[in-house]
Amino acid sequence: MDVIIAPKARADIDDILTWTQDSFGPQTLRRYAKLLATAIEEVAANPDLAGSCQRPEIADHCRTYHLFFSRKAAGLAGDRIRRPRHLLLYRVTEAGIVEIGRVLHDSMDLKSHLPDEYQRSQPNA
C-alpha cells in the first residue's frame, strides 16, 4: 500500500531523531531511524499486522503500532533498540492509503495529540 506521512508525523520524527542524537549519539540515532523506517514500511505493507491495534476510543478508523514489534526486522540482536518508546498512530483511507498521522511517545495521552482530521468519522484521502 502507499503511505503518506502527515506533516505532524514528520515533525514528530524530526523531534524524536534530534532528541535521540543529542541524548545518545550517532550510533543510536542510526538504529532508531532504521527502526522508525522499518515500522512504517511494515505498516504500509500490512496495516493489520500483528501488534497493531484498532483504537476506537481515540477515533474511528484509528490504529496504533508500537515500534517494539519491528525491532527484530530492523536489525540484528546486537544492533537493536532494546526498549523503543514510540508508536505510530495511523489509519487507512477509503482509497487504501496508509496515513501516518503522528509518531508519539507511549506515555502520552494519544487523544489529546490526535490530528484534527482524525476527528472525522471516515478518512477520505
Residue pairs with C-beta under 8 A, 6 or more apart in sequence:
1 44
1 45
1 47
1 92
1 96
1 97
1 98
2 44
2 96
2 97
2 98
3 40
3 43
3 44
3 97
3 98
3 99
3 100
4 97
4 98
4 99
4 100
4 125
5 13
5 40
5 100
6 99
6 100
6 101
6 102
6 115
8 101
8 102
8 115
9 88
9 89
9 100
9 101
9 102
9 103
12 102
12 103
12 104
13 36
13 103
16 32
16 36
16 86
16 103
17 29
17 32
17 33
17 36
20 28
20 29
20 32
21 28
21 29
28 81
31 74
31 75
31 79
31 80
31 81
32 81
32 84
34 74
34 75
35 67
35 70
35 71
35 74
35 75
35 80
35 81
35 84
36 67
36 86
36 103
37 74
38 70
38 73
38 74
39 65
39 67
39 69
39 70
39 74
39 88
40 88
40 100
42 49
42 65
42 69
42 70
42 73
43 49
43 52
43 65
43 88
43 90
43 98
43 100
44 98
47 63
47 90
47 92
47 98
49 65
49 69
50 69
51 65
51 66
51 68
51 69
52 63
52 64
52 65
52 69
53 63
53 64
53 65
54 62
54 63
55 62
55 63
55 64
55 89
55 110
56 62
57 111
58 64
58 89
58 110
58 111
58 114
58 118
59 91
59 111
59 114
59 118
59 119
60 120
60 121
60 122
61 91
61 92
61 121
61 122
61 123
62 89
62 90
62 91
62 101
62 114
62 118
63 89
63 90
63 91
63 92
64 87
64 88
64 89
64 90
64 110
65 87
65 88
65 90
66 84
66 86
66 87
66 106
67 81
67 84
67 85
67 86
67 87
67 88
68 83
68 84
71 80
71 81
71 82
71 84
72 80
74 80
74 81
85 105
85 106
85 107
86 103
86 104
86 105
86 106
87 103
87 104
87 106
88 100
88 102
88 103
89 100
89 101
89 102
89 103
89 104
89 110
89 113
89 114
90 98
90 99
90 100
90 101
91 98
91 99
91 101
91 118
91 123
92 98
92 99
92 123
93 99
93 123
93 124
93 125
94 122
94 123
94 124
94 125
95 125
97 125
99 123
99 125
101 114
101 115
101 117
101 118
102 110
102 113
102 114
102 115
104 110
104 113
117 123
